[in-house]
Amino acid sequence: MFFEIIIVSVITLLIGTITFAKLNRKSSKEKSKERNTKLFAYIVITTLLYVSIAFVPILLYIITAFLIFVALREILVAAEHAEKRPYIALMVSGAILYAFAHFIKNTPPETTLFTFFIVIHFDAFSQLVGETLGSRKMIPKISPMKTWEGFWGGFVAALIAGFVIYKFNEPLKTLTQVTFIVAAALAGDLLASWYKRICGVKNYSTLIPGHGGVIDRFDSFFMAGALFQLLEWFYSH
């Protein structure tokens, strides 16, 4: 599976690079620099995740612990900015992050890798299609940049990627898994955006160049892993 994931990811990277190059021709230098920085950071993050999941589990655990710590801190800082009590936000995010930690610890590497792979492709193509073809806003009051065209483009791309990884075997199982992961990823993104709007902040932090904070980049990963783990707990009892 790892070899197929790398091949598909490289193709996705090429598509993304070409699309960004075309968009940059029509954009300001500042916007072009922001896109290029975001793309480079995405490549680094993706490579680090793939390598740690497939080959260096201890590194994955260290990364997970770091992400959870920073995410909780970002929740507190956002609440402080809005002068709000963060108790409910901490309880909700704490539960999500707790389930996500169990997902990382207990899930077989192939399943973890596939989950991250689908989230990455959904996120990537949602942005690419949204920037090039997007016009109909999905939920503008919560996530102003998210469009229906971007969502469907991301979903179809993730579905195709999933079928390729499983070599078009067990299509119903692949469809179910990809749909579940995409729905969870979208829910995580919208939940994080909703809390961000409540607190009146543009990004949770500036830790990751071109992306914002840990929650800005990993909200979809957190929710997808957490809901997958909740499903595992449900079926194991």
NORZIPE-V948557 format. One record per backbone hydrogen bond with DSSP energy under -0.5 kcal/mol. NH is the residue of the N-H (numbers start at 1). CO is the residue of the C=O. If there is no record, write none. Layout:
NH,CO / NH,CO
This chain:
5,1 / 6,2 / 7,3 / 8,4 / 9,5 / 10,6 / 11,7 / 12,8 / 13,9 / 14,10 / 15,11 / 16,12 / 17,13 / 18,14 / 19,15 / 20,16 / 21,17 / 22,18 / 23,19 / 24,20 / 25,21 / 26,22 / 26,23 / 27,24 / 32,28 / 33,29 / 34,30 / 35,31 / 36,32 / 37,33 / 38,34 / 39,35 / 40,36 / 41,37 / 42,38 / 43,39 / 44,40 / 45,41 / 46,42 / 47,43 / 48,44 / 49,45 / 50,46 / 51,47 / 52,48 / 53,49 / 54,50 / 55,51 / 56,51 / 59,56 / 60,56 / 61,57 / 62,58 / 63,59 / 64,60 / 65,61 / 66,62 / 67,63 / 68,64 / 69,65 / 70,66 / 71,67 / 72,68 / 73,69 / 74,70 / 75,71 / 76,72 / 77,73 / 78,74 / 79,75 / 80,76 / 81,77 / 82,78 / 83,79 / 83,80 / 84,79 / 90,86 / 91,87 / 92,88 / 93,89 / 94,90 / 95,91 / 96,92 / 97,93 / 98,94 / 99,95 / 100,96 / 101,97 / 102,98 / 103,99 / 104,100 / 105,101 / 106,102 / 107,103 / 111,108 / 112,108 / 113,109 / 114,110 / 115,111 / 116,112 / 117,113 / 118,114 / 119,115 / 120,116 / 121,117 / 122,118 / 123,119 / 124,120 / 125,121 / 126,122 / 127,123 / 128,124 / 129,125 / 130,126 / 131,127 / 132,128 / 133,129 / 134,129 / 134,130 / 137,135 / 138,146 / 139,143 / 142,139 / 143,139 / 146,143 / 148,136 / 151,147 / 152,148 / 153,149 / 154,150 / 155,151 / 156,152 / 157,153 / 158,154 / 159,155 / 160,156 / 161,157 / 162,158 / 163,159 / 164,160 / 165,161 / 166,162 / 167,164 / 168,163 / 169,166 / 174,170 / 175,171 / 176,172 / 177,173 / 178,174 / 179,175 / 180,176 / 181,177 / 182,178 / 183,179 / 184,180 / 185,181 / 186,182 / 187,183 / 188,184 / 189,185 / 190,186 / 191,187 / 192,188 / 193,189 / 194,190 / 195,191 / 196,192 / 197,193 / 198,194 / 199,195 / 200,196 / 201,196 / 208,212 / 209,207 / 211,208 / 212,208 / 217,213 / 218,214 / 219,215 / 222,218 / 223,219 / 224,220 / 225,221 / 226,222 / 227,223 / 228,224 / 229,225 / 230,226 / 231,227 / 232,228 / 233,229 / 234,230 / 235,231 / 236,232 / 237,234
